[in-house]
Amino acid sequence: MLQLLIILVIVAVVSGALGFTRLSAGAATLAKIIFAIMLIGIVLLIILAFMGIAILF
């Protein structure tokens, strides 16, 4: 998921620099959504780790 986030950020920056504003806005929006999902997942894993619940192992 991190790889997809990096690709979308690169697409947003390059398309914004070239003047494709609608494509840039769409890629930036998708990147924000994926970032939020990743952030929620990481926080959830940290909370579960502090509680002693290992869901990955």
mmCIF file of the N, C-alpha and C atoms, coordinates in Angstrom:
data_MODEL
# 
_entry.id   MODEL 
# 
loop_
_atom_site.group_PDB 
_atom_site.id 
_atom_site.type_symbol 
_atom_site.label_atom_id 
_atom_site.label_alt_id 
_atom_site.label_comp_id 
_atom_site.label_asym_id 
_atom_site.label_entity_id 
_atom_site.label_seq_id 
_atom_site.pdbx_PDB_ins_code 
_atom_site.Cartn_x 
_atom_site.Cartn_y 
_atom_site.Cartn_z 
_atom_site.occupancy 
_atom_site.B_iso_or_equiv 
_atom_site.pdbx_formal_charge 
_atom_site.auth_seq_id 
_atom_site.auth_comp_id 
_atom_site.auth_asym_id 
_atom_site.auth_atom_id 
_atom_site.pdbx_PDB_model_num 
ATOM 1   N N  . MET A 1 1  ? 0.829  -1.182  0.000   1.00 0.00 ? 1  MET A N  1 
ATOM 2   C CA . MET A 1 1  ? 0.000  0.000   0.000   1.00 0.00 ? 1  MET A CA 1 
ATOM 3   C C  . MET A 1 1  ? 0.878  1.252   0.000   1.00 0.00 ? 1  MET A C  1 
ATOM 4   N N  . LEU A 1 2  ? 2.037  1.149   0.652   1.00 0.00 ? 2  LEU A N  1 
ATOM 5   C CA . LEU A 1 2  ? 2.951  2.278   0.666   1.00 0.00 ? 2  LEU A CA 1 
ATOM 6   C C  . LEU A 1 2  ? 3.477  2.568   -0.740  1.00 0.00 ? 2  LEU A C  1 
ATOM 7   N N  . GLN A 1 3  ? 3.701  1.519   -1.504  1.00 0.00 ? 3  GLN A N  1 
ATOM 8   C CA . GLN A 1 3  ? 4.178  1.689   -2.874  1.00 0.00 ? 3  GLN A CA 1 
ATOM 9   C C  . GLN A 1 3  ? 3.134  2.427   -3.720  1.00 0.00 ? 3  GLN A C  1 
ATOM 10  N N  . LEU A 1 4  ? 1.877  2.084   -3.547  1.00 0.00 ? 4  LEU A N  1 
ATOM 11  C CA . LEU A 1 4  ? 0.802  2.763   -4.279  1.00 0.00 ? 4  LEU A CA 1 
ATOM 12  C C  . LEU A 1 4  ? 0.729  4.230   -3.877  1.00 0.00 ? 4  LEU A C  1 
ATOM 13  N N  . LEU A 1 5  ? 0.903  4.505   -2.597  1.00 0.00 ? 5  LEU A N  1 
ATOM 14  C CA . LEU A 1 5  ? 0.881  5.876   -2.111  1.00 0.00 ? 5  LEU A CA 1 
ATOM 15  C C  . LEU A 1 5  ? 2.006  6.691   -2.736  1.00 0.00 ? 5  LEU A C  1 
ATOM 16  N N  . ILE A 1 6  ? 3.195  6.126   -2.794  1.00 0.00 ? 6  ILE A N  1 
ATOM 17  C CA . ILE A 1 6  ? 4.332  6.830   -3.379  1.00 0.00 ? 6  ILE A CA 1 
ATOM 18  C C  . ILE A 1 6  ? 4.104  7.087   -4.871  1.00 0.00 ? 6  ILE A C  1 
ATOM 19  N N  . ILE A 1 7  ? 3.569  6.102   -5.573  1.00 0.00 ? 7  ILE A N  1 
ATOM 20  C CA . ILE A 1 7  ? 3.290  6.271   -7.002  1.00 0.00 ? 7  ILE A CA 1 
ATOM 21  C C  . ILE A 1 7  ? 2.263  7.376   -7.230  1.00 0.00 ? 7  ILE A C  1 
ATOM 22  N N  . LEU A 1 8  ? 1.210  7.407   -6.422  1.00 0.00 ? 8  LEU A N  1 
ATOM 23  C CA . LEU A 1 8  ? 0.183  8.441   -6.583  1.00 0.00 ? 8  LEU A CA 1 
ATOM 24  C C  . LEU A 1 8  ? 0.726  9.828   -6.284  1.00 0.00 ? 8  LEU A C  1 
ATOM 25  N N  . VAL A 1 9  ? 1.587  9.948   -5.304  1.00 0.00 ? 9  VAL A N  1 
ATOM 26  C CA . VAL A 1 9  ? 2.178  11.249  -4.995  1.00 0.00 ? 9  VAL A CA 1 
ATOM 27  C C  . VAL A 1 9  ? 3.058  11.712  -6.155  1.00 0.00 ? 9  VAL A C  1 
ATOM 28  N N  . ILE A 1 10 ? 3.835  10.800  -6.723  1.00 0.00 ? 10 ILE A N  1 
ATOM 29  C CA . ILE A 1 10 ? 4.682  11.158  -7.861  1.00 0.00 ? 10 ILE A CA 1 
ATOM 30  C C  . ILE A 1 10 ? 3.827  11.566  -9.065  1.00 0.00 ? 10 ILE A C  1 
ATOM 31  N N  . VAL A 1 11 ? 2.753  10.821  -9.317  1.00 0.00 ? 11 VAL A N  1 
ATOM 32  C CA . VAL A 1 11 ? 1.855  11.168  -10.432 1.00 0.00 ? 11 VAL A CA 1 
ATOM 33  C C  . VAL A 1 11 ? 1.226  12.539  -10.204 1.00 0.00 ? 11 VAL A C  1 
ATOM 34  N N  . ALA A 1 12 ? 0.829  12.819  -8.969  1.00 0.00 ? 12 ALA A N  1 
ATOM 35  C CA . ALA A 1 12 ? 0.214  14.115  -8.674  1.00 0.00 ? 12 ALA A CA 1 
ATOM 36  C C  . ALA A 1 12 ? 1.195  15.261  -8.884  1.00 0.00 ? 12 ALA A C  1 
ATOM 37  N N  . VAL A 1 13 ? 2.432  15.076  -8.449  1.00 0.00 ? 13 VAL A N  1 
ATOM 38  C CA . VAL A 1 13 ? 3.425  16.145  -8.597  1.00 0.00 ? 13 VAL A CA 1 
ATOM 39  C C  . VAL A 1 13 ? 3.784  16.367  -10.064 1.00 0.00 ? 13 VAL A C  1 
ATOM 40  N N  . VAL A 1 14 ? 4.025  15.289  -10.787 1.00 0.00 ? 14 VAL A N  1 
ATOM 41  C CA . VAL A 1 14 ? 4.425  15.418  -12.187 1.00 0.00 ? 14 VAL A CA 1 
ATOM 42  C C  . VAL A 1 14 ? 3.276  15.987  -13.029 1.00 0.00 ? 14 VAL A C  1 
ATOM 43  N N  . SER A 1 15 ? 2.076  15.482  -12.828 1.00 0.00 ? 15 SER A N  1 
ATOM 44  C CA . SER A 1 15 ? 0.961  15.991  -13.629 1.00 0.00 ? 15 SER A CA 1 
ATOM 45  C C  . SER A 1 15 ? 0.633  17.434  -13.257 1.00 0.00 ? 15 SER A C  1 
ATOM 46  N N  . GLY A 1 16 ? 0.822  17.798  -12.003 1.00 0.00 ? 16 GLY A N  1 
ATOM 47  C CA . GLY A 1 16 ? 0.625  19.197  -11.621 1.00 0.00 ? 16 GLY A CA 1 
ATOM 48  C C  . GLY A 1 16 ? 1.656  20.112  -12.260 1.00 0.00 ? 16 GLY A C  1 
ATOM 49  N N  . ALA A 1 17 ? 2.890  19.630  -12.345 1.00 0.00 ? 17 ALA A N  1 
ATOM 50  C CA . ALA A 1 17 ? 3.954  20.431  -12.963 1.00 0.00 ? 17 ALA A CA 1 
ATOM 51  C C  . ALA A 1 17 ? 3.728  20.587  -14.465 1.00 0.00 ? 17 ALA A C  1 
ATOM 52  N N  . LEU A 1 18 ? 3.127  19.583  -15.088 1.00 0.00 ? 18 LEU A N  1 
ATOM 53  C CA . LEU A 1 18 ? 2.883  19.643  -16.526 1.00 0.00 ? 18 LEU A CA 1 
ATOM 54  C C  . LEU A 1 18 ? 1.570  20.347  -16.887 1.00 0.00 ? 18 LEU A C  1 
ATOM 55  N N  . GLY A 1 19 ? 0.774  20.679  -15.882 1.00 0.00 ? 19 GLY A N  1 
ATOM 56  C CA . GLY A 1 19 ? -0.442 21.438  -16.153 1.00 0.00 ? 19 GLY A CA 1 
ATOM 57  C C  . GLY A 1 19 ? -1.712 20.613  -16.216 1.00 0.00 ? 19 GLY A C  1 
ATOM 58  N N  . PHE A 1 20 ? -1.630 19.324  -15.923 1.00 0.00 ? 20 PHE A N  1 
ATOM 59  C CA . PHE A 1 20 ? -2.828 18.480  -15.918 1.00 0.00 ? 20 PHE A CA 1 
ATOM 60  C C  . PHE A 1 20 ? -3.458 18.558  -14.526 1.00 0.00 ? 20 PHE A C  1 
ATOM 61  N N  . THR A 1 21 ? -4.213 19.614  -14.290 1.00 0.00 ? 21 THR A N  1 
ATOM 62  C CA . THR A 1 21 ? -4.679 19.888  -12.935 1.00 0.00 ? 21 THR A CA 1 
ATOM 63  C C  . THR A 1 21 ? -5.736 18.894  -12.458 1.00 0.00 ? 21 THR A C  1 
ATOM 64  N N  . ARG A 1 22 ? -6.607 18.437  -13.342 1.00 0.00 ? 22 ARG A N  1 
ATOM 65  C CA . ARG A 1 22 ? -7.649 17.493  -12.916 1.00 0.00 ? 22 ARG A CA 1 
ATOM 66  C C  . ARG A 1 22 ? -7.046 16.142  -12.559 1.00 0.00 ? 22 ARG A C  1 
ATOM 67  N N  . LEU A 1 23 ? -6.094 15.682  -13.343 1.00 0.00 ? 23 LEU A N  1 
ATOM 68  C CA . LEU A 1 23 ? -5.406 14.433  -13.039 1.00 0.00 ? 23 LEU A CA 1 
ATOM 69  C C  . LEU A 1 23 ? -4.621 14.562  -11.743 1.00 0.00 ? 23 LEU A C  1 
ATOM 70  N N  . SER A 1 24 ? -3.994 15.701  -11.557 1.00 0.00 ? 24 SER A N  1 
ATOM 71  C CA . SER A 1 24 ? -3.226 15.949  -10.344 1.00 0.00 ? 24 SER A CA 1 
ATOM 72  C C  . SER A 1 24 ? -4.136 15.960  -9.117  1.00 0.00 ? 24 SER A C  1 
ATOM 73  N N  . ALA A 1 25 ? -5.280 16.583  -9.224  1.00 0.00 ? 25 ALA A N  1 
ATOM 74  C CA . ALA A 1 25 ? -6.214 16.635  -8.101  1.00 0.00 ? 25 ALA A CA 1 
ATOM 75  C C  . ALA A 1 25 ? -6.750 15.247  -7.771  1.00 0.00 ? 25 ALA A C  1 
ATOM 76  N N  . GLY A 1 26 ? -7.039 14.462  -8.788  1.00 0.00 ? 26 GLY A N  1 
ATOM 77  C CA . GLY A 1 26 ? -7.531 13.101  -8.546  1.00 0.00 ? 26 GLY A CA 1 
ATOM 78  C C  . GLY A 1 26 ? -6.493 12.223  -7.889  1.00 0.00 ? 26 GLY A C  1 
ATOM 79  N N  . ALA A 1 27 ? -5.264 12.294  -8.360  1.00 0.00 ? 27 ALA A N  1 
ATOM 80  C CA . ALA A 1 27 ? -4.189 11.492  -7.770  1.00 0.00 ? 27 ALA A CA 1 
ATOM 81  C C  . ALA A 1 27 ? -3.911 11.939  -6.342  1.00 0.00 ? 27 ALA A C  1 
ATOM 82  N N  . ALA A 1 28 ? -3.960 13.237  -6.101  1.00 0.00 ? 28 ALA A N  1 
ATOM 83  C CA . ALA A 1 28 ? -3.732 13.741  -4.741  1.00 0.00 ? 28 ALA A CA 1 
ATOM 84  C C  . ALA A 1 28 ? -4.847 13.296  -3.795  1.00 0.00 ? 28 ALA A C  1 
ATOM 85  N N  . THR A 1 29 ? -6.076 13.288  -4.269  1.00 0.00 ? 29 THR A N  1 
ATOM 86  C CA . THR A 1 29 ? -7.193 12.838  -3.440  1.00 0.00 ? 29 THR A CA 1 
ATOM 87  C C  . THR A 1 29 ? -7.055 11.360  -3.094  1.00 0.00 ? 29 THR A C  1 
ATOM 88  N N  . LEU A 1 30 ? -6.720 10.537  -4.077  1.00 0.00 ? 30 LEU A N  1 
ATOM 89  C CA . LEU A 1 30 ? -6.519 9.118   -3.809  1.00 0.00 ? 30 LEU A CA 1 
ATOM 90  C C  . LEU A 1 30 ? -5.357 8.893   -2.852  1.00 0.00 ? 30 LEU A C  1 
ATOM 91  N N  . ALA A 1 31 ? -4.296 9.678   -2.993  1.00 0.00 ? 31 ALA A N  1 
ATOM 92  C CA . ALA A 1 31 ? -3.151 9.560   -2.091  1.00 0.00 ? 31 ALA A CA 1 
ATOM 93  C C  . ALA A 1 31 ? -3.549 9.915   -0.662  1.00 0.00 ? 31 ALA A C  1 
ATOM 94  N N  . LYS A 1 32 ? -4.381 10.925  -0.497  1.00 0.00 ? 32 LYS A N  1 
ATOM 95  C CA . LYS A 1 32 ? -4.842 11.302  0.846   1.00 0.00 ? 32 LYS A CA 1 
ATOM 96  C C  . LYS A 1 32 ? -5.677 10.195  1.471   1.00 0.00 ? 32 LYS A C  1 
ATOM 97  N N  . ILE A 1 33 ? -6.547 9.580   0.683   1.00 0.00 ? 33 ILE A N  1 
ATOM 98  C CA . ILE A 1 33 ? -7.396 8.503   1.189   1.00 0.00 ? 33 ILE A CA 1 
ATOM 99  C C  . ILE A 1 33 ? -6.550 7.308   1.612   1.00 0.00 ? 33 ILE A C  1 
ATOM 100 N N  . ILE A 1 34 ? -5.593 6.920   0.776   1.00 0.00 ? 34 ILE A N  1 
ATOM 101 C CA . ILE A 1 34 ? -4.733 5.787   1.102   1.00 0.00 ? 34 ILE A CA 1 
ATOM 102 C C  . ILE A 1 34 ? -3.878 6.101   2.321   1.00 0.00 ? 34 ILE A C  1 
ATOM 103 N N  . PHE A 1 35 ? -3.391 7.348   2.425   1.00 0.00 ? 35 PHE A N  1 
ATOM 104 C CA . PHE A 1 35 ? -2.611 7.744   3.589   1.00 0.00 ? 35 PHE A CA 1 
ATOM 105 C C  . PHE A 1 35 ? -3.439 7.640   4.862   1.00 0.00 ? 35 PHE A C  1 
ATOM 106 N N  . ALA A 1 36 ? -4.690 8.060   4.807   1.00 0.00 ? 36 ALA A N  1 
ATOM 107 C CA . ALA A 1 36 ? -5.555 7.981   5.983   1.00 0.00 ? 36 ALA A CA 1 
ATOM 108 C C  . ALA A 1 36 ? -5.804 6.531   6.393   1.00 0.00 ? 36 ALA A C  1 
ATOM 109 N N  . ILE A 1 37 ? -6.032 5.656   5.424   1.00 0.00 ? 37 ILE A N  1 
ATOM 110 C CA . ILE A 1 37 ? -6.238 4.240   5.717   1.00 0.00 ? 37 ILE A CA 1 
ATOM 111 C C  . ILE A 1 37 ? -4.993 3.646   6.351   1.00 0.00 ? 37 ILE A C  1 
ATOM 112 N N  . MET A 1 38 ? -3.820 3.974   5.809   1.00 0.00 ? 38 MET A N  1 
ATOM 113 C CA . MET A 1 38 ? -2.573 3.465   6.373   1.00 0.00 ? 38 MET A CA 1 
ATOM 114 C C  . MET A 1 38 ? -2.353 3.991   7.781   1.00 0.00 ? 38 MET A C  1 
ATOM 115 N N  . LEU A 1 39 ? -2.646 5.260   8.004   1.00 0.00 ? 39 LEU A N  1 
ATOM 116 C CA . LEU A 1 39 ? -2.455 5.860   9.324   1.00 0.00 ? 39 LEU A CA 1 
ATOM 117 C C  . LEU A 1 39 ? -3.360 5.207   10.359  1.00 0.00 ? 39 LEU A C  1 
ATOM 118 N N  . ILE A 1 40 ? -4.609 4.957   10.001  1.00 0.00 ? 40 ILE A N  1 
ATOM 119 C CA . ILE A 1 40 ? -5.537 4.278   10.907  1.00 0.00 ? 40 ILE A CA 1 
ATOM 120 C C  . ILE A 1 40 ? -5.041 2.869   11.212  1.00 0.00 ? 40 ILE A C  1 
ATOM 121 N N  . GLY A 1 41 ? -4.561 2.163   10.207  1.00 0.00 ? 41 GLY A N  1 
ATOM 122 C CA . GLY A 1 41 ? -4.047 0.818   10.416  1.00 0.00 ? 41 GLY A CA 1 
ATOM 123 C C  . GLY A 1 41 ? -2.837 0.789   11.327  1.00 0.00 ? 41 GLY A C  1 
ATOM 124 N N  . ILE A 1 42 ? -1.913 1.722   11.139  1.00 0.00 ? 42 ILE A N  1 
ATOM 125 C CA . ILE A 1 42 ? -0.713 1.778   11.975  1.00 0.00 ? 42 ILE A CA 1 
ATOM 126 C C  . ILE A 1 42 ? -1.073 2.108   13.419  1.00 0.00 ? 42 ILE A C  1 
ATOM 127 N N  . VAL A 1 43 ? -1.957 3.067   13.618  1.00 0.00 ? 43 VAL A N  1 
ATOM 128 C CA . VAL A 1 43 ? -2.382 3.421   14.978  1.00 0.00 ? 43 VAL A CA 1 
ATOM 129 C C  . VAL A 1 43 ? -3.083 2.240   15.642  1.00 0.00 ? 43 VAL A C  1 
ATOM 130 N N  . LEU A 1 44 ? -3.909 1.534   14.897  1.00 0.00 ? 44 LEU A N  1 
ATOM 131 C CA . LEU A 1 44 ? -4.596 0.367   15.435  1.00 0.00 ? 44 LEU A CA 1 
ATOM 132 C C  . LEU A 1 44 ? -3.604 -0.718  15.837  1.00 0.00 ? 44 LEU A C  1 
ATOM 133 N N  . LEU A 1 45 ? -2.597 -0.963  15.001  1.00 0.00 ? 45 LEU A N  1 
ATOM 134 C CA . LEU A 1 45 ? -1.586 -1.950  15.342  1.00 0.00 ? 45 LEU A CA 1 
ATOM 135 C C  . LEU A 1 45 ? -0.774 -1.550  16.568  1.00 0.00 ? 45 LEU A C  1 
ATOM 136 N N  . ILE A 1 46 ? -0.471 -0.275  16.710  1.00 0.00 ? 46 ILE A N  1 
ATOM 137 C CA . ILE A 1 46 ? 0.271  0.194   17.886  1.00 0.00 ? 46 ILE A CA 1 
ATOM 138 C C  . ILE A 1 46 ? -0.565 0.026   19.150  1.00 0.00 ? 46 ILE A C  1 
ATOM 139 N N  . ILE A 1 47 ? -1.838 0.361   19.076  1.00 0.00 ? 47 ILE A N  1 
ATOM 140 C CA . ILE A 1 47 ? -2.720 0.196   20.239  1.00 0.00 ? 47 ILE A CA 1 
ATOM 141 C C  . ILE A 1 47 ? -2.826 -1.272  20.629  1.00 0.00 ? 47 ILE A C  1 
ATOM 142 N N  . LEU A 1 48 ? -3.000 -2.140  19.644  1.00 0.00 ? 48 LEU A N  1 
ATOM 143 C CA . LEU A 1 48 ? -3.091 -3.570  19.939  1.00 0.00 ? 48 LEU A CA 1 
ATOM 144 C C  . LEU A 1 48 ? -1.776 -4.112  20.488  1.00 0.00 ? 48 LEU A C  1 
ATOM 145 N N  . ALA A 1 49 ? -0.660 -3.580  20.022  1.00 0.00 ? 49 ALA A N  1 
ATOM 146 C CA . ALA A 1 49 ? 0.643  -4.024  20.530  1.00 0.00 ? 49 ALA A CA 1 
ATOM 147 C C  . ALA A 1 49 ? 0.805  -3.623  21.986  1.00 0.00 ? 49 ALA A C  1 
ATOM 148 N N  . PHE A 1 50 ? 0.354  -2.440  22.362  1.00 0.00 ? 50 PHE A N  1 
ATOM 149 C CA . PHE A 1 50 ? 0.435  -2.005  23.761  1.00 0.00 ? 50 PHE A CA 1 
ATOM 150 C C  . PHE A 1 50 ? -0.491 -2.816  24.649  1.00 0.00 ? 50 PHE A C  1 
ATOM 151 N N  . MET A 1 51 ? -1.596 -3.299  24.084  1.00 0.00 ? 51 MET A N  1 
ATOM 152 C CA . MET A 1 51 ? -2.522 -4.121  24.855  1.00 0.00 ? 51 MET A CA 1 
ATOM 153 C C  . MET A 1 51 ? -2.039 -5.565  24.963  1.00 0.00 ? 51 MET A C  1 
ATOM 154 N N  . GLY A 1 52 ? -1.031 -5.909  24.192  1.00 0.00 ? 52 GLY A N  1 
ATOM 155 C CA . GLY A 1 52 ? -0.492 -7.263  24.254  1.00 0.00 ? 52 GLY A CA 1 
ATOM 156 C C  . GLY A 1 52 ? -1.140 -8.226  23.302  1.00 0.00 ? 52 GLY A C  1 
ATOM 157 N N  . ILE A 1 53 ? -1.873 -7.723  22.343  1.00 0.00 ? 53 ILE A N  1 
ATOM 158 C CA . ILE A 1 53 ? -2.547 -8.579  21.379  1.00 0.00 ? 53 ILE A CA 1 
ATOM 159 C C  . ILE A 1 53 ? -1.725 -8.564  20.089  1.00 0.00 ? 53 ILE A C  1 
ATOM 160 N N  . ALA A 1 54 ? -1.195 -9.687  19.713  1.00 0.00 ? 54 ALA A N  1 
ATOM 161 C CA . ALA A 1 54 ? -0.383 -9.777  18.499  1.00 0.00 ? 54 ALA A CA 1 
ATOM 162 C C  . ALA A 1 54 ? -1.233 -10.389 17.397  1.00 0.00 ? 54 ALA A C  1 
ATOM 163 N N  . ILE A 1 55 ? -1.682 -9.563  16.449  1.00 0.00 ? 55 ILE A N  1 
ATOM 164 C CA . ILE A 1 55 ? -2.527 -10.101 15.383  1.00 0.00 ? 55 ILE A CA 1 
ATOM 165 C C  . ILE A 1 55 ? -1.697 -10.496 14.155  1.00 0.00 ? 55 ILE A C  1 
ATOM 166 N N  . LEU A 1 56 ? -0.435 -10.082 14.131  1.00 0.00 ? 56 LEU A N  1 
ATOM 167 C CA . LEU A 1 56 ? 0.396  -10.395 12.970  1.00 0.00 ? 56 LEU A CA 1 
ATOM 168 C C  . LEU A 1 56 ? 1.151  -11.701 13.137  1.00 0.00 ? 56 LEU A C  1 
ATOM 169 N N  . PHE A 1 57 ? 1.271  -12.198 14.345  1.00 0.00 ? 57 PHE A N  1 
ATOM 170 C CA . PHE A 1 57 ? 2.083  -13.392 14.597  1.00 0.00 ? 57 PHE A CA 1 
ATOM 171 C C  . PHE A 1 57 ? 1.217  -14.538 15.064  1.00 0.00 ? 57 PHE A C  1 
# 
